[in-house]
Amino acid sequence: KIKNLSGGQQQRVAIARALAKEPELLLLDEPFSQIDNFKKKSFRRKLFDYLKKQDIACIVATHDGNEALSFADKMLVIQNHKIIERGDPVAVYKNKKNKYIASLFDDANEITIEHKKLLLYPHQIKIVEKSALKTTVVASYFKGFYWLIETEFNRQKVFINHPSDIKKGTEINLSFQ
């Protein structure tokens, strides 16, 4: 019985039931939220592959920006019940208009330098040997194949992707791409 299944299994059954009706349009609201990461990635690829092959339109509501980037043909970003951005996922990601949009995809750095605001992802900031932009490491977070380095720059938090751990209190120099 479905009531005896886990939340993730119930979600997969619900999607299978919807697909069995051969819809022209599928509406999904956080369809992978209760599915464990191991099954989620494979299931997500198979589902969106199937939908494209069967030419089934799909609207997905999700808070997982990376999920949307990977499978969407078009994106709408909604904040406070208003559409604040729409377009191709690559364009939405690269041409981030504000911190809210950028934070859907990664830690977003909004940095003010010389009265100019920069909006950068952690991978767009590099640690260099010499620079006028000096900062102090506050914390390091292990993320698997890299470390997310949290720094304090002019009383602003700045996050940087780096291949190794950096000790708290270390002063480093930054370069922005």
N, C-alpha and C positions, 0 to 999 in steps of 0.2 A: 504494500500500500504506500502511496505517495507520502502520506503523513508520517511514515516511519523512516523516510529518507532524510539525509542531511540537507541543510539549506542549499548547498552547492548542487547536490543531486536534484533537488526540486527545481532549481533554476534550469538545469539542463533539460529536464523532462518538459518544463513549460515551453522552452524554445523548440524542442522537438515537436510538441503538439502544434505549435503555431506553424511550423514548417510543413507539417503533414497536411495542412489545409491549402497548401500551394498558394500563398498570398502574393499579391503584387507589391505590397508594402508591409514592412515589418517595423513595429515600434518597440524599442527596447529601452528600458530605464535601468541603468546600472546593472546590465545583464551578467557581469562577471564578478560582482562584489563579494559573493559568498563562496566563490570557487577558489580552491587553494592555488597558489602560484604555479605549481608543477603542472596541474591540469589546465589552468586558465590560459596559459600561453599557447599550448597546442590547440585547445578547443577554440580559442579566439581566431587563430589562423585558419583552422578548418571551416569555421562558420562563415567568416568573411570571404574566403575563397569560394565556398558553396554559393553564397548570395550573389557574388559577381558572376559566376558561371551560369546561374539560373536567372540572371537579370532581375533579381528581386531588390527593389529599393528598400533602404533601411535607414531609419532615423534612430540614433543612439543618444540618449542623455547620459553623460558620464562626467565625473570629476577627475578622471584619470587622463590628463593631457597627453601622456605618451601613448595611451591606447588610441586616442583620437588621431594623433599624428600618424600612427602606423597604418590605419585602415580607412580613414575618411577620404572621400573625394572632395568634399567641401566641409567647412567648419563654420559654426556660429558660436560666438562667445557671448554668453548672457550674464549680466550682472544687474542685480536689483530689478529683475523683470524686464530689462531692456537689452536689446542686441547692441553690443558695443563694438563688435568686430565680426566680419564675415569674409570668407575667401578660401583659397587653396591652403591646405595645412602648412606647406612650406613657407608661403608668404606670411601667414599669421604668425608662425614661429619666428621667422627672421625679422619681420618688420613690426615687432611688438610695439604697441602704441602706449602702453602703460604697465605699471608694475603688476597689476592684477592679471593681465594677459600673460606676461612673462612668467609669473609664478605658477601658472597652470602646468608649465613644462619643466621647470627646474627652480632651484633657489634663485631668486632675482635680486640683483644688486642695483640699487638706485643710489648713485654716487654723485655728489655735487663737488665739482672742482672748478675753482675760479668762476663761480656763479653760473656754471653750466652743468645741467643734469645729464648724467649718462645712465643708461639702462643696459646692464650687461649680465650675461649668464656667467657662472663660475669658470667655464672653459674659455671664456674670452679674456680672462685676466691671467697674466703670467708673472711668475716670480723671476726677477732678473738680478744680476749682480750689482748694478748701479742704476739709481733712478732718484729723482727728486720726490717721488711718491713713496714715502716710508710708512710702514704700518707694523703693528705688533700682533703676534699670534695670540689669540684668546683660547682656542681649542682646536683639536683635530679629531675628525670623525672618519673611521675606517669604512669605506664603501665597497670593498672588494678589490678591484684592480686599481683603485686610486684612493686618495684621502681628500676629504672636504676640509679645507683649512678655513677656520673662522678668524677674522682679524678685526682690529679696531683701527679705522682710518679717519682722522678728524671727527671723532665721536660718531662715526657711521660704521655699522657692521658691514664687512665685505667678505664674501665667500669665494674661495678659489679652489679649483680642482688641481691636485698636485700628485705626482707619482709616489711620494713618500711622506711619512709623518714628519711634522715639525714641532719641536718642543714649545710648550706654552711660554710666553714671555720673549720669544725670539723676535728680533727686529728684522723685517724683510723689506725688499724693494719691489714695487709693482710696475707693470707695464700693461696698458690696456690696448686691446686690438680693435 
